[in-house]
Amino acid sequence: MKKVLLVTVLLLFCAGPVLAITAPATTGFAYTMYDIVVVKMLQGAIGFVSGLGLVIWGASMLPRGAYLPAAFTVAAGGMVIKADTIVTSLGLMI
């Protein structure tokens, strides 16, 4: 058990370079899809209303005693509301 823990800790310290995902350039191929999905949907009214709906749905689970699904639903709603920030701040291990 100690060997597994030691190997795990050593592997964590030997992680490779991390690159952040950035928004594509306006002349890039993927910018149209990024503009539609992230800018217009996630940052727009669709993303806000769906995120708020998930938070309200999760809060409505609490009186029934479904604490774990409620926590996941509220967390998912918060992630949808802040999805534009999450998309550009995720790192990718190479």
C-alpha positions in Angstrom: 0.0 0.0 0.0 2.8 2.4 0.8 4.5 1.6 -2.5 1.3 2.5 -4.4 1.0 5.7 -2.6 4.6 6.6 -3.2 4.4 5.8 -6.9 1.2 7.9 -7.1 2.8 10.9 -5.4 5.9 10.6 -7.7 3.7 10.5 -10.8 1.9 13.6 -9.7 5.1 15.5 -9.4 6.3 14.3 -12.8 3.3 15.7 -14.7 3.9 17.1 -18.2 3.3 20.6 -19.5 -0.2 21.9 -19.3 -1.8 24.0 -22.0 -5.0 26.0 -21.6 -7.7 25.9 -24.2 -8.2 29.3 -25.6 -10.8 30.8 -27.8 -10.0 30.4 -31.5 -9.0 33.3 -33.7 -11.8 35.1 -35.6 -10.3 33.9 -38.8 -10.0 30.3 -37.6 -12.0 27.4 -38.9 -13.6 26.6 -35.5 -14.6 30.2 -34.6 -18.1 29.9 -36.1 -18.9 26.9 -34.0 -17.3 28.5 -30.9 -19.3 31.7 -31.6 -22.6 29.8 -31.8 -22.1 27.3 -29.0 -20.2 29.3 -26.4 -20.9 33.0 -27.1 -24.5 32.9 -28.2 -25.8 29.9 -26.3 -23.8 29.4 -23.1 -23.1 33.1 -22.5 -26.6 34.1 -23.7 -30.1 33.6 -22.5 -30.1 29.8 -23.2 -27.2 29.1 -20.9 -28.4 31.3 -18.1 -32.0 30.0 -18.1 -30.9 26.4 -18.3 -28.3 26.9 -15.5 -30.8 28.7 -13.3 -33.4 25.9 -14.1 -30.9 23.3 -12.9 -30.2 25.2 -9.7 -33.9 25.6 -9.0 -34.6 21.9 -9.8 -31.7 20.9 -7.4 -33.1 23.1 -4.7 -36.5 21.5 -5.1 -35.0 18.1 -4.4 -33.8 19.1 -1.0 -37.2 19.0 0.8 -37.6 15.4 -0.5 -34.3 14.4 1.2 -32.5 13.7 -2.1 -29.4 15.5 -1.0 -26.8 13.8 -3.3 -28.8 14.3 -6.5 -29.6 17.8 -5.4 -25.9 18.6 -4.9 -25.0 17.3 -8.3 -27.8 19.2 -10.0 -27.0 22.5 -8.3 -23.3 22.0 -9.2 -24.2 21.2 -12.8 -26.4 24.4 -12.9 -23.5 26.5 -11.6 -21.2 24.9 -14.2 -23.7 25.7 -17.0 -23.9 29.3 -15.8 -20.1 29.7 -15.8 -19.5 27.5 -18.8 -17.8 30.2 -20.8 -15.2 30.6 -18.1 -14.8 26.9 -17.7 -14.3 26.4 -21.4 -11.4 28.8 -21.6 -9.8 27.8 -18.3 -9.6 24.1 -18.6 -6.1 22.7 -19.0 -5.1 19.9 -21.3 -2.4 17.4 -20.4 -0.1 16.5 -23.2 
